[in-house]
Amino acid sequence: MKIDAGHDFGTRECPGCAMQVEANHNRCPVCGYEFPQPGTLQKSTRWGALVLLIIFVVVLLRLL
Ligand SMILES: [Zn+2]
């Protein structure tokens, strides 16, 4: 049986060099790969709200 020491919930694999990087690190210390920031998710949520607002206005204008 092989013990996988690298399997830990506190780490994530770097797409650049396949190195196990600590989850709290935003940048890989080996190759300098920058992990995507959580801010991009908030941006897409804001866009979703904007699209819903546009749909609401279009429906409202059709009713008038
Ligand atoms: Zn890396």
N, CA, C, O and the ligand as a Tripos MOL2 file, in Angstrom:
@<TRIPOS>MOLECULE
protein
  257   255    65     0     0
PROTEIN
NO_CHARGES

@<TRIPOS>ATOM
      1 N           0.8490   -1.2000    0.0000 N.3       1 MET1
      2 CA          0.0000    0.0000    0.0000 C.3       1 MET1
      3 C           0.8850    1.2510    0.0000 C.2       1 MET1
      4 O           1.8310    1.3830    0.7760 O.2       1 MET1
      5 N           0.5320    2.1440   -0.8970 N.am      2 LYS2
      6 CA          1.3120    3.3810   -1.0380 C.3       2 LYS2
      7 C           0.6490    4.5120   -0.2460 C.2       2 LYS2
      8 O          -0.5430    4.7780   -0.3970 O.2       2 LYS2
      9 N           1.4360    5.1590    0.5860 N.am      3 ILE3
     10 CA          0.9070    6.2730    1.3880 C.3       3 ILE3
     11 C           1.1520    7.5850    0.6280 C.2       3 ILE3
     12 O           2.2880    7.9700    0.3510 O.2       3 ILE3
     13 N           0.0440    8.2480    0.3050 N.am      4 ASP4
     14 CA          0.1440    9.5030   -0.4340 C.3       4 ASP4
     15 C           0.2760   10.6700    0.5480 C.2       4 ASP4
     16 O          -0.7180   11.1710    1.0730 O.2       4 ASP4
     17 N           1.4930   11.0830    0.7780 N.am      5 ALA5
     18 CA          1.7690   12.1660    1.7330 C.3       5 ALA5
     19 C           1.3450   13.5260    1.1880 C.2       5 ALA5
     20 O           1.0540   14.4430    1.9570 O.2       5 ALA5
     21 N           1.3100   13.6550   -0.1230 N.am      6 GLY6
     22 CA          0.9650   14.9330   -0.7420 C.3       6 GLY6
     23 C          -0.5270   15.2270   -0.7290 C.2       6 GLY6
     24 O          -0.9430   16.3610   -0.9690 O.2       6 GLY6
     25 N          -1.3470   14.1890   -0.4430 N.am      7 HIS7
     26 CA         -2.8010   14.4050   -0.4230 C.3       7 HIS7
     27 C          -3.2180   15.0570    0.8830 C.2       7 HIS7
     28 O          -3.3050   14.4070    1.9240 O.2       7 HIS7
     29 N          -3.4710   16.3440    0.8040 N.am      8 ASP8
     30 CA         -3.8540   17.1120    1.9940 C.3       8 ASP8
     31 C          -4.8680   18.1640    1.5730 C.2       8 ASP8
     32 O          -4.7500   18.7460    0.4950 O.2       8 ASP8
     33 N          -5.8500   18.4070    2.4080 N.am      9 PHE9
     34 CA         -6.9040   19.3730    2.0740 C.3       9 PHE9
     35 C          -6.3950   20.8130    2.1260 C.2       9 PHE9
     36 O          -7.0310   21.7260    1.5990 O.2       9 PHE9
     37 N          -5.2300   21.0060    2.7720 N.am     10 GLY10
     38 CA         -4.6680   22.3360    2.8900 C.3      10 GLY10
     39 C          -3.8080   22.7450    1.7110 C.2      10 GLY10
     40 O          -3.2540   23.8450    1.6960 O.2      10 GLY10
     41 N          -3.6890   21.8470    0.6990 N.am     11 THR11
     42 CA         -2.8560   22.1570   -0.4620 C.3      11 THR11
     43 C          -3.6450   22.0240   -1.7600 C.2      11 THR11
     44 O          -4.6960   21.3850   -1.8010 O.2      11 THR11
     45 N          -3.1250   22.6330   -2.8090 N.am     12 ARG12
     46 CA         -3.7180   22.5070   -4.1460 C.3      12 ARG12
     47 C          -2.5860   22.3720   -5.1540 C.2      12 ARG12
     48 O          -1.4890   22.8960   -4.9610 O.2      12 ARG12
     49 N          -2.8830   21.6540   -6.2370 N.am     13 GLU13
     50 CA         -1.8480   21.3940   -7.2330 C.3      13 GLU13
     51 C          -1.6940   22.5750   -8.1780 C.2      13 GLU13
     52 O          -2.6770   23.0980   -8.7030 O.2      13 GLU13
     53 N          -0.4510   22.9870   -8.3880 N.am     14 CYS14
     54 CA         -0.1470   24.0830   -9.3040 C.3      14 CYS14
     55 C          -0.2880   23.5990  -10.7460 C.2      14 CYS14
     56 O           0.3200   22.5890  -11.1000 O.2      14 CYS14
     57 N          -1.0760   24.2870  -11.6030 N.am     15 PRO15
     58 CA         -1.2180   23.8700  -13.0040 C.3      15 PRO15
     59 C           0.0480   24.0870  -13.8160 C.2      15 PRO15
     60 O           0.2220   23.5050  -14.8860 O.2      15 PRO15
     61 N           0.9370   24.9380  -13.2900 N.am     16 GLY16
     62 CA          2.1590   25.2630  -14.0170 C.3      16 GLY16
     63 C           3.2580   24.2190  -13.8740 C.2      16 GLY16
     64 O           3.9270   23.8810  -14.8500 O.2      16 GLY16
     65 N           3.4500   23.6940  -12.6340 N.am     17 CYS17
     66 CA          4.5570   22.7740  -12.3890 C.3      17 CYS17
     67 C           4.1400   21.5200  -11.6320 C.2      17 CYS17
     68 O           4.9950   20.7120  -11.2690 O.2      17 CYS17
     69 N           2.8240   21.3370  -11.3830 N.am     18 ALA18
     70 CA          2.2710   20.1660  -10.6870 C.3      18 ALA18
     71 C           2.7990   20.0200   -9.2620 C.2      18 ALA18
     72 O           2.8250   18.9170   -8.7160 O.2      18 ALA18
     73 N           3.2180   21.1310   -8.6620 N.am     19 MET19
     74 CA          3.7240   21.1490   -7.2940 C.3      19 MET19
     75 C           2.5640   21.3740   -6.3270 C.2      19 MET19
     76 O           1.6280   22.1150   -6.6280 O.2      19 MET19
     77 N           2.6370   20.7220   -5.1520 N.am     20 GLN20
     78 CA          1.6150   20.9270   -4.1300 C.3      20 GLN20
     79 C           1.8870   22.2470   -3.4020 C.2      20 GLN20
     80 O           2.8780   22.3830   -2.6840 O.2      20 GLN20
     81 N           0.9930   23.2060   -3.6000 N.am     21 VAL21
     82 CA          1.1490   24.5350   -3.0200 C.3      21 VAL21
     83 C           0.1230   24.7120   -1.9070 C.2      21 VAL21
     84 O          -1.0120   24.2510   -2.0330 O.2      21 VAL21
     85 N           0.5020   25.3650   -0.8350 N.am     22 GLU22
     86 CA         -0.4200   25.6090    0.2720 C.3      22 GLU22
     87 C          -1.6120   26.4370   -0.2060 C.2      22 GLU22
     88 O          -1.4620   27.3670   -0.9990 O.2      22 GLU22
     89 N          -2.7990   26.0810    0.2910 N.am     23 ALA23
     90 CA         -4.0450   26.6920   -0.1830 C.3      23 ALA23
     91 C          -4.1090   28.1900    0.1040 C.2      23 ALA23
     92 O          -4.7970   28.9260   -0.6040 O.2      23 ALA23
     93 N          -3.4020   28.6430    1.1290 N.am     24 ASN24
     94 CA         -3.4420   30.0710    1.4700 C.3      24 ASN24
     95 C          -2.4580   30.8960    0.6490 C.2      24 ASN24
     96 O          -2.4130   32.1200    0.7760 O.2      24 ASN24
     97 N          -1.6670   30.2270   -0.1940 N.am     25 HIS25
     98 CA         -0.7370   30.9450   -1.0660 C.3      25 HIS25
     99 C          -1.4110   31.2820   -2.3920 C.2      25 HIS25
    100 O          -1.9440   30.3980   -3.0620 O.2      25 HIS25
    101 N          -1.3860   32.5470   -2.7660 N.am     26 ASN26
    102 CA         -1.9870   32.9770   -4.0250 C.3      26 ASN26
    103 C          -1.0480   32.7820   -5.2020 C.2      26 ASN26
    104 O          -1.4700   32.8130   -6.3580 O.2      26 ASN26
    105 N           0.2420   32.5800   -4.8960 N.am     27 ARG27
    106 CA          1.2300   32.4150   -5.9550 C.3      27 ARG27
    107 C           2.1020   31.1930   -5.6580 C.2      27 ARG27
    108 O           2.4750   30.9500   -4.5110 O.2      27 ARG27
    109 N           2.4230   30.4240   -6.7120 N.am     28 CYS28
    110 CA          3.2620   29.2410   -6.5760 C.3      28 CYS28
    111 C           4.7050   29.6760   -6.2900 C.2      28 CYS28
    112 O           5.2620   30.4660   -7.0520 O.2      28 CYS28
    113 N           5.3260   29.1760   -5.2040 N.am     29 PRO29
    114 CA          6.7060   29.5770   -4.8870 C.3      29 PRO29
    115 C           7.7430   28.9630   -5.8200 C.2      29 PRO29
    116 O           8.8960   29.3940   -5.8290 O.2      29 PRO29
    117 N           7.3490   27.9620   -6.6040 N.am     30 VAL30
    118 CA          8.2930   27.2620   -7.4880 C.3      30 VAL30
    119 C           8.3660   27.9450   -8.8580 C.2      30 VAL30
    120 O           9.4510   28.3170   -9.3050 O.2      30 VAL30
    121 N           7.2160   28.1120   -9.5260 N.am     31 CYS31
    122 CA          7.2280   28.6560  -10.8880 C.3      31 CYS31
    123 C           6.6140   30.0520  -10.9780 C.2      31 CYS31
    124 O           6.6830   30.6910  -12.0280 O.2      31 CYS31
    125 N           6.0160   30.5290   -9.8900 N.am     32 GLY32
    126 CA          5.4470   31.8740   -9.8810 C.3      32 GLY32
    127 C           4.0520   31.9710  -10.4820 C.2      32 GLY32
    128 O           3.5730   33.0670  -10.7750 O.2      32 GLY32
    129 N           3.3900   30.8110  -10.6680 N.am     33 TYR33
    130 CA          2.0210   30.8140  -11.2090 C.3      33 TYR33
    131 C           1.0750   31.4770  -10.2190 C.2      33 TYR33
    132 O           1.0900   31.1540   -9.0310 O.2      33 TYR33
    133 N           0.2490   32.4050  -10.7060 N.am     34 GLU34
    134 CA         -0.7160   33.0910   -9.8540 C.3      34 GLU34
    135 C          -2.0700   32.4170   -9.9720 C.2      34 GLU34
    136 O          -2.6200   32.2900  -11.0660 O.2      34 GLU34
    137 N          -2.6070   31.9840   -8.8300 N.am     35 PHE35
    138 CA         -3.9200   31.3360   -8.8110 C.3      35 PHE35
    139 C          -5.0230   32.3770   -8.9960 C.2      35 PHE35
    140 O          -4.8770   33.5160   -8.5520 O.2      35 PHE35
    141 N          -6.1240   31.9980   -9.6480 N.am     36 PRO36
    142 CA         -7.1980   32.9560   -9.8760 C.3      36 PRO36
    143 C          -7.7600   33.4890   -8.5610 C.2      36 PRO36
    144 O          -7.9670   32.7390   -7.6080 O.2      36 PRO36
    145 N          -7.9970   34.7740   -8.5290 N.am     37 GLN37
    146 CA         -8.4840   35.4180   -7.3140 C.3      37 GLN37
    147 C          -9.9860   35.1630   -7.1470 C.2      37 GLN37
    148 O         -10.7130   35.0460   -8.1330 O.2      37 GLN37
    149 N         -10.4520   35.0780   -5.8780 N.am     38 PRO38
    150 CA        -11.8900   34.8670   -5.6540 C.3      38 PRO38
    151 C         -12.7440   36.0510   -6.1070 C.2      38 PRO38
    152 O         -13.9620   35.9250   -6.2330 O.2      38 PRO38
    153 N         -12.1090   37.1970   -6.3500 N.am     39 GLY39
    154 CA        -12.8150   38.4050   -6.7700 C.3      39 GLY39
    155 C         -13.5210   38.2560   -8.1100 C.2      39 GLY39
    156 O         -14.5230   38.9260   -8.3620 O.2      39 GLY39
    157 N         -13.0010   37.3730   -8.9810 N.am     40 THR40
    158 CA        -13.5990   37.1610  -10.2960 C.3      40 THR40
    159 C         -14.9850   36.5350  -10.1730 C.2      40 THR40
    160 O         -15.8580   36.7650  -11.0100 O.2      40 THR40
    161 N         -15.1780   35.7340   -9.1110 N.am     41 LEU41
    162 CA        -16.4730   35.0970   -8.8780 C.3      41 LEU41
    163 C         -17.5170   36.1390   -8.4930 C.2      41 LEU41
    164 O         -18.6700   36.0720   -8.9170 O.2      41 LEU41
    165 N         -17.0820   37.1230   -7.6630 N.am     42 GLN42
    166 CA        -17.9760   38.2000   -7.2430 C.3      42 GLN42
    167 C         -18.3670   39.0600   -8.4420 C.2      42 GLN42
    168 O         -19.4940   39.5480   -8.5220 O.2      42 GLN42
    169 N         -17.4280   39.2430   -9.3760 N.am     43 LYS43
    170 CA        -17.6760   40.0300  -10.5750 C.3      43 LYS43
    171 C         -18.7600   39.3790  -11.4400 C.2      43 LYS43
    172 O         -19.6510   40.0610  -11.9450 O.2      43 LYS43
    173 N         -18.6770   38.0450  -11.6060 N.am     44 SER44
    174 CA        -19.6550   37.3290  -12.4110 C.3      44 SER44
    175 C         -21.0250   37.3560  -11.7480 C.2      44 SER44
    176 O         -22.0450   37.3750  -12.4360 O.2      44 SER44
    177 N         -21.0580   37.3580  -10.4060 N.am     45 THR45
    178 CA        -22.3200   37.4350   -9.6690 C.3      45 THR45
    179 C         -22.9730   38.7920   -9.9170 C.2      45 THR45
    180 O         -24.1920   38.8930  -10.0560 O.2      45 THR45
    181 N         -22.1340   39.8430   -9.9720 N.am     46 ARG46
    182 CA        -22.6480   41.1900  -10.2370 C.3      46 ARG46
    183 C         -23.2160   41.2760  -11.6480 C.2      46 ARG46
    184 O         -24.2420   41.9190  -11.8670 O.2      46 ARG46
    185 N         -22.5470   40.6260  -12.6120 N.am     47 TRP47
    186 CA        -23.0240   40.6140  -13.9920 C.3      47 TRP47
    187 C         -24.3550   39.8830  -14.0960 C.2      47 TRP47
    188 O         -25.2370   40.2870  -14.8540 O.2      47 TRP47
    189 N         -24.4960   38.8090  -13.3330 N.am     48 GLY48
    190 CA        -25.7420   38.0450  -13.3150 C.3      48 GLY48
    191 C         -26.8910   38.8880  -12.8110 C.2      48 GLY48
    192 O         -28.0030   38.8010  -13.3340 O.2      48 GLY48
    193 N         -26.6360   39.7080  -11.7940 N.am     49 ALA49
    194 CA        -27.6410   40.6080  -11.2300 C.3      49 ALA49
    195 C         -28.0360   41.6690  -12.2560 C.2      49 ALA49
    196 O         -29.2060   42.0420  -12.3490 O.2      49 ALA49
    197 N         -27.0690   42.1490  -13.0200 N.am     50 LEU50
    198 CA        -27.3040   43.1650  -14.0580 C.3      50 LEU50
    199 C         -28.1690   42.6050  -15.1780 C.2      50 LEU50
    200 O         -29.0810   43.2790  -15.6570 O.2      50 LEU50
    201 N         -27.8870   41.3680  -15.6000 N.am     51 VAL51
    202 CA        -28.6600   40.6960  -16.6480 C.3      51 VAL51
    203 C         -30.1050   40.5080  -16.1880 C.2      51 VAL51
    204 O         -31.0340   40.7240  -16.9670 O.2      51 VAL51
    205 N         -30.3030   40.1100  -14.9360 N.am     52 LEU52
    206 CA        -31.6420   39.9320  -14.3720 C.3      52 LEU52
    207 C         -32.4050   41.2530  -14.3640 C.2      52 LEU52
    208 O         -33.6090   41.2820  -14.6190 O.2      52 LEU52
    209 N         -31.6970   42.3510  -14.0690 N.am     53 LEU53
    210 CA        -32.2980   43.6880  -14.0460 C.3      53 LEU53
    211 C         -32.7520   44.0870  -15.4500 C.2      53 LEU53
    212 O         -33.8400   44.6390  -15.6120 O.2      53 LEU53
    213 N         -31.9260   43.8100  -16.4690 N.am     54 ILE54
    214 CA        -32.2450   44.1270  -17.8710 C.3      54 ILE54
    215 C         -33.4790   43.3360  -18.3100 C.2      54 ILE54
    216 O         -34.3740   43.8880  -18.9510 O.2      54 ILE54
    217 N         -33.5300   42.0420  -17.9670 N.am     55 ILE55
    218 CA        -34.6790   41.1880  -18.3080 C.3      55 ILE55
    219 C         -35.9570   41.7420  -17.6650 C.2      55 ILE55
    220 O         -37.0150   41.7760  -18.2930 O.2      55 ILE55
    221 N         -35.8420   42.1710  -16.4180 N.am     56 PHE56
    222 CA        -36.9680   42.7380  -15.6710 C.3      56 PHE56
    223 C         -37.4930   43.9970  -16.3670 C.2      56 PHE56
    224 O         -38.7040   44.1720  -16.4970 O.2      56 PHE56
    225 N         -36.5900   44.8700  -16.8130 N.am     57 VAL57
    226 CA        -36.9620   46.1280  -17.4870 C.3      57 VAL57
    227 C         -37.6350   45.8260  -18.8300 C.2      57 VAL57
    228 O         -38.6320   46.4560  -19.1810 O.2      57 VAL57
    229 N         -37.0880   44.8590  -19.5800 N.am     58 VAL58
    230 CA        -37.6450   44.4750  -20.8850 C.3      58 VAL58
    231 C         -39.0660   43.9420  -20.7100 C.2      58 VAL58
    232 O         -39.9620   44.3100  -21.4700 O.2      58 VAL58
    233 N         -39.2770   43.0840  -19.7200 N.am     59 VAL59
    234 CA        -40.6000   42.5130  -19.4380 C.3      59 VAL59
    235 C         -41.5700   43.6210  -19.0380 C.2      59 VAL59
    236 O         -42.7300   43.6110  -19.4500 O.2      59 VAL59
    237 N         -41.0980   44.5750  -18.2370 N.am     60 LEU60
    238 CA        -41.9110   45.6990  -17.7740 C.3      60 LEU60
    239 C         -42.3380   46.5800  -18.9500 C.2      60 LEU60
    240 O         -43.4850   47.0210  -19.0140 O.2      60 LEU60
    241 N         -41.4060   46.8390  -19.8880 N.am     61 LEU61
    242 CA        -41.6970   47.6610  -21.0640 C.3      61 LEU61
    243 C         -42.6950   46.9770  -21.9950 C.2      61 LEU61
    244 O         -43.4960   47.6470  -22.6460 O.2      61 LEU61
    245 N         -42.6520   45.6480  -22.0600 N.am     62 ARG62
    246 CA        -43.5700   44.8900  -22.9090 C.3      62 ARG62
    247 C         -44.9920   44.9600  -22.3470 C.2      62 ARG62
    248 O         -45.9610   44.9460  -23.1060 O.2      62 ARG62
    249 N         -45.1160   45.0340  -21.0400 N.am     63 LEU63
    250 CA        -46.4110   45.0790  -20.3840 C.3      63 LEU63
    251 C         -47.0820   46.4380  -20.5690 C.2      63 LEU63
    252 O         -48.3090   46.5350  -20.5570 O.2      63 LEU63
    253 N         -46.2800   47.4840  -20.7390 N.am     64 LEU64
    254 CA        -46.8290   48.8300  -20.8920 C.3      64 LEU64
    255 C         -47.4490   49.0540  -22.2720 C.2      64 LEU64
    256 O         -47.9530   50.1410  -22.5530 O.2      64 LEU64
    257 ZN          4.1390   26.1200   -9.9250 Zn       65 ZN65
@<TRIPOS>BOND
     1     1     2 1
     2     2     3 1
     3     3     4 2
     4     3     5 am
     5     5     6 1
     6     6     7 1
     7     7     8 2
     8     7     9 am
     9     9    10 1
    10    10    11 1
    11    11    12 2
    12    11    13 am
    13    13    14 1
    14    14    15 1
    15    15    16 2
    16    15    17 am
    17    17    18 1
    18    18    19 1
    19    19    20 2
    20    19    21 am
    21    21    22 1
    22    22    23 1
    23    23    24 2
    24    23    25 am
    25    25    26 1
    26    26    27 1
    27    27    28 2
    28    27    29 am
    29    29    30 1
    30    30    31 1
    31    31    32 2
    32    31    33 am
    33    33    34 1
    34    34    35 1
    35    35    36 2
    36    35    37 am
    37    37    38 1
    38    38    39 1
    39    39    40 2
    40    39    41 am
    41    41    42 1
    42    42    43 1
    43    43    44 2
    44    43    45 am
    45    45    46 1
    46    46    47 1
    47    47    48 2
    48    47    49 am
    49    49    50 1
    50    50    51 1
    51    51    52 2
    52    51    53 am
    53    53    54 1
    54    54    55 1
    55    55    56 2
    56    55    57 am
    57    57    58 1
    58    58    59 1
    59    59    60 2
    60    59    61 am
    61    61    62 1
    62    62    63 1
    63    63    64 2
    64    63    65 am
    65    65    66 1
    66    66    67 1
    67    67    68 2
    68    67    69 am
    69    69    70 1
    70    70    71 1
    71    71    72 2
    72    71    73 am
    73    73    74 1
    74    74    75 1
    75    75    76 2
    76    75    77 am
    77    77    78 1
    78    78    79 1
    79    79    80 2
    80    79    81 am
    81    81    82 1
    82    82    83 1
    83    83    84 2
    84    83    85 am
    85    85    86 1
    86    86    87 1
    87    87    88 2
    88    87    89 am
    89    89    90 1
    90    90    91 1
    91    91    92 2
    92    91    93 am
    93    93    94 1
    94    94    95 1
    95    95    96 2
    96    95    97 am
    97    97    98 1
    98    98    99 1
    99    99   100 2
   100    99   101 am
   101   101   102 1
   102   102   103 1
   103   103   104 2
   104   103   105 am
   105   105   106 1
   106   106   107 1
   107   107   108 2
   108   107   109 am
   109   109   110 1
   110   110   111 1
   111   111   112 2
   112   111   113 am
   113   113   114 1
   114   114   115 1
   115   115   116 2
   116   115   117 am
   117   117   118 1
   118   118   119 1
   119   119   120 2
   120   119   121 am
   121   121   122 1
   122   122   123 1
   123   123   124 2
   124   123   125 am
   125   125   126 1
   126   126   127 1
   127   127   128 2
   128   127   129 am
   129   129   130 1
   130   130   131 1
   131   131   132 2
   132   131   133 am
   133   133   134 1
   134   134   135 1
   135   135   136 2
   136   135   137 am
   137   137   138 1
   138   138   139 1
   139   139   140 2
   140   139   141 am
   141   141   142 1
   142   142   143 1
   143   143   144 2
   144   143   145 am
   145   145   146 1
   146   146   147 1
   147   147   148 2
   148   147   149 am
   149   149   150 1
   150   150   151 1
   151   151   152 2
   152   151   153 am
   153   153   154 1
   154   154   155 1
   155   155   156 2
   156   155   157 am
   157   157   158 1
   158   158   159 1
   159   159   160 2
   160   159   161 am
   161   161   162 1
   162   162   163 1
   163   163   164 2
   164   163   165 am
   165   165   166 1
   166   166   167 1
   167   167   168 2
   168   167   169 am
   169   169   170 1
   170   170   171 1
   171   171   172 2
   172   171   173 am
   173   173   174 1
   174   174   175 1
   175   175   176 2
   176   175   177 am
   177   177   178 1
   178   178   179 1
   179   179   180 2
   180   179   181 am
   181   181   182 1
   182   182   183 1
   183   183   184 2
   184   183   185 am
   185   185   186 1
   186   186   187 1
   187   187   188 2
   188   187   189 am
   189   189   190 1
   190   190   191 1
   191   191   192 2
   192   191   193 am
   193   193   194 1
   194   194   195 1
   195   195   196 2
   196   195   197 am
   197   197   198 1
   198   198   199 1
   199   199   200 2
   200   199   201 am
   201   201   202 1
   202   202   203 1
   203   203   204 2
   204   203   205 am
   205   205   206 1
   206   206   207 1
   207   207   208 2
   208   207   209 am
   209   209   210 1
   210   210   211 1
   211   211   212 2
   212   211   213 am
   213   213   214 1
   214   214   215 1
   215   215   216 2
   216   215   217 am
   217   217   218 1
   218   218   219 1
   219   219   220 2
   220   219   221 am
   221   221   222 1
   222   222   223 1
   223   223   224 2
   224   223   225 am
   225   225   226 1
   226   226   227 1
   227   227   228 2
   228   227   229 am
   229   229   230 1
   230   230   231 1
   231   231   232 2
   232   231   233 am
   233   233   234 1
   234   234   235 1
   235   235   236 2
   236   235   237 am
   237   237   238 1
   238   238   239 1
   239   239   240 2
   240   239   241 am
   241   241   242 1
   242   242   243 1
   243   243   244 2
   244   243   245 am
   245   245   246 1
   246   246   247 1
   247   247   248 2
   248   247   249 am
   249   249   250 1
   250   250   251 1
   251   251   252 2
   252   251   253 am
   253   253   254 1
   254   254   255 1
   255   255   256 2
@<TRIPOS>SUBSTRUCTURE
     1 MET1         2 RESIDUE 1 A MET
     2 LYS2         6 RESIDUE 1 A LYS
     3 ILE3        10 RESIDUE 1 A ILE
     4 ASP4        14 RESIDUE 1 A ASP
     5 ALA5        18 RESIDUE 1 A ALA
     6 GLY6        22 RESIDUE 1 A GLY
     7 HIS7        26 RESIDUE 1 A HIS
     8 ASP8        30 RESIDUE 1 A ASP
     9 PHE9        34 RESIDUE 1 A PHE
    10 GLY10       38 RESIDUE 1 A GLY
    11 THR11       42 RESIDUE 1 A THR
    12 ARG12       46 RESIDUE 1 A ARG
    13 GLU13       50 RESIDUE 1 A GLU
    14 CYS14       54 RESIDUE 1 A CYS
    15 PRO15       58 RESIDUE 1 A PRO
    16 GLY16       62 RESIDUE 1 A GLY
    17 CYS17       66 RESIDUE 1 A CYS
    18 ALA18       70 RESIDUE 1 A ALA
    19 MET19       74 RESIDUE 1 A MET
    20 GLN20       78 RESIDUE 1 A GLN
    21 VAL21       82 RESIDUE 1 A VAL
    22 GLU22       86 RESIDUE 1 A GLU
    23 ALA23       90 RESIDUE 1 A ALA
    24 ASN24       94 RESIDUE 1 A ASN
    25 HIS25       98 RESIDUE 1 A HIS
    26 ASN26      102 RESIDUE 1 A ASN
    27 ARG27      106 RESIDUE 1 A ARG
    28 CYS28      110 RESIDUE 1 A CYS
    29 PRO29      114 RESIDUE 1 A PRO
    30 VAL30      118 RESIDUE 1 A VAL
    31 CYS31      122 RESIDUE 1 A CYS
    32 GLY32      126 RESIDUE 1 A GLY
    33 TYR33      130 RESIDUE 1 A TYR
    34 GLU34      134 RESIDUE 1 A GLU
    35 PHE35      138 RESIDUE 1 A PHE
    36 PRO36      142 RESIDUE 1 A PRO
    37 GLN37      146 RESIDUE 1 A GLN
    38 PRO38      150 RESIDUE 1 A PRO
    39 GLY39      154 RESIDUE 1 A GLY
    40 THR40      158 RESIDUE 1 A THR
    41 LEU41      162 RESIDUE 1 A LEU
    42 GLN42      166 RESIDUE 1 A GLN
    43 LYS43      170 RESIDUE 1 A LYS
    44 SER44      174 RESIDUE 1 A SER
    45 THR45      178 RESIDUE 1 A THR
    46 ARG46      182 RESIDUE 1 A ARG
    47 TRP47      186 RESIDUE 1 A TRP
    48 GLY48      190 RESIDUE 1 A GLY
    49 ALA49      194 RESIDUE 1 A ALA
    50 LEU50      198 RESIDUE 1 A LEU
    51 VAL51      202 RESIDUE 1 A VAL
    52 LEU52      206 RESIDUE 1 A LEU
    53 LEU53      210 RESIDUE 1 A LEU
    54 ILE54      214 RESIDUE 1 A ILE
    55 ILE55      218 RESIDUE 1 A ILE
    56 PHE56      222 RESIDUE 1 A PHE
    57 VAL57      226 RESIDUE 1 A VAL
    58 VAL58      230 RESIDUE 1 A VAL
    59 VAL59      234 RESIDUE 1 A VAL
    60 LEU60      238 RESIDUE 1 A LEU
    61 LEU61      242 RESIDUE 1 A LEU
    62 ARG62      246 RESIDUE 1 A ARG
    63 LEU63      250 RESIDUE 1 A LEU
    64 LEU64      254 RESIDUE 1 A LEU
    65 ZN65       257 GROUP 0 **** ****
